[in-house]
Amino acid sequence: MLVRNIELERQACMHINWYELFRKNTFRSCIIPVPIDVLDYLRKDMLILPKECCGFTGIRTAEGFQTTHYDAFSDHFGHSSDSDSDGGSEPEEREEQPEFPYFSEQLTDAIESLGGNAFLKSDWHCPKDAQWITLGQSLCVRDISDVYQLLKASSICKEDFCERTNILHESGYHVVLKKWHDIHPGSEFRCFVRNRSLLAISPRHWPSYHEHIARERSDIVNDIVSLFKEKIKDTFPLKDYVFDVYRPAKDNVIIMDFSLYGKGHSDSLAFDYDQLDDEALVATIDEEDAPEFRYLPNDCGIQPIKRNVYGFPQDFRNFFQGAAPSEGGNTSGGAESNDLVNRLIEQCNLQQSRDNETEEET
């Protein structure tokens, strides 16, 4: 059995290394190199946003509405506190607020060039574990504050910014912004390739039920197989890998991402990797690129939603529920509430109500 070179496989799956190969078959992207000072900042645990994010800022988006961001740093770490003005005790040493004017400008320009709304990811992953921090729990970013908040709160992306081996280090570190599209979850599919043969296809949001999948089963498979044979099979450098696609309409399949094949690398969704490996060993030439397509043929009721695994953290929820303003307008700790706390309390209560509704339905 050949020993896998995981580092070379990861390099091939980096967005920057496959984007140019499939530019015509994927969403438009802006790939921004991450400089050393920003990299150091992203690796730290501090949750302070850069100076470029300060103040109440109005950003007009493609839809014509505005978003605002509260300057939490100035409120909690500013130099205008009562103790300072009254000549009280010397303030404690504070963390210096970072600033990255050139990198932030690149992010702003990229978002604007993509229409004012973008999907954010690092070299391999999106910050799906941090979308609880945004209003609406979305991975759509509209300004640099959204970008920094998601990247700083995401443990998944933080791993992508860790120290790397020489092979991966040569490719550098990047923030990727893709043009935002509202994607129907029933139109996303994950495809498994073994020995350069398309072996299996699964709905990306397994085990959700979507009525149209059963109706369009043959067309879905044919469209994905056509894309694979014509564009991917002889172009992508690996023999074993996983790729995700979006099929908005018949004869139109868009490449979303590439990832490593196997346990611990990519979720097998409707399949099991041991089973896929066994099937690949006995597959004949006639069965090449004749993938098995698994989907839910009937509505099985409410199914677990994996996105909820990355919901509002319980310790944050407990803290902000305890800090909720009382009837007198003060928090339980006696301190005045501020906009940041109110926003987080609102988000916390919203998710709590959704969780309660889900429990009642089940």
Secondary structure by P-SEA (a helix, b strand, c coil): ccccaaaaaaaaaccccccccccccccbbbbbbbcaaaaaaaaccccccccccccbbbbbccccbbbbbbccccccccccccccccccccccccccccccaaaaaaaaaaaaaaccbbbbbccccccccccccccccccccccaaaaaaaaaacaaaaaaaccccaaaaabbbbbbbccccccccccbbbbbbccccccccccccccccccccccaaaaaaaaaaaaaacccccccccccbbbbbbbccccbbbbcccccccccccccccccaaaaaaaaaacccccccbbbbbcccccccccccccccccccaaaaaaaaaacccccccccccccccaaaaaaaaaaaaaaaaaaaaaaac
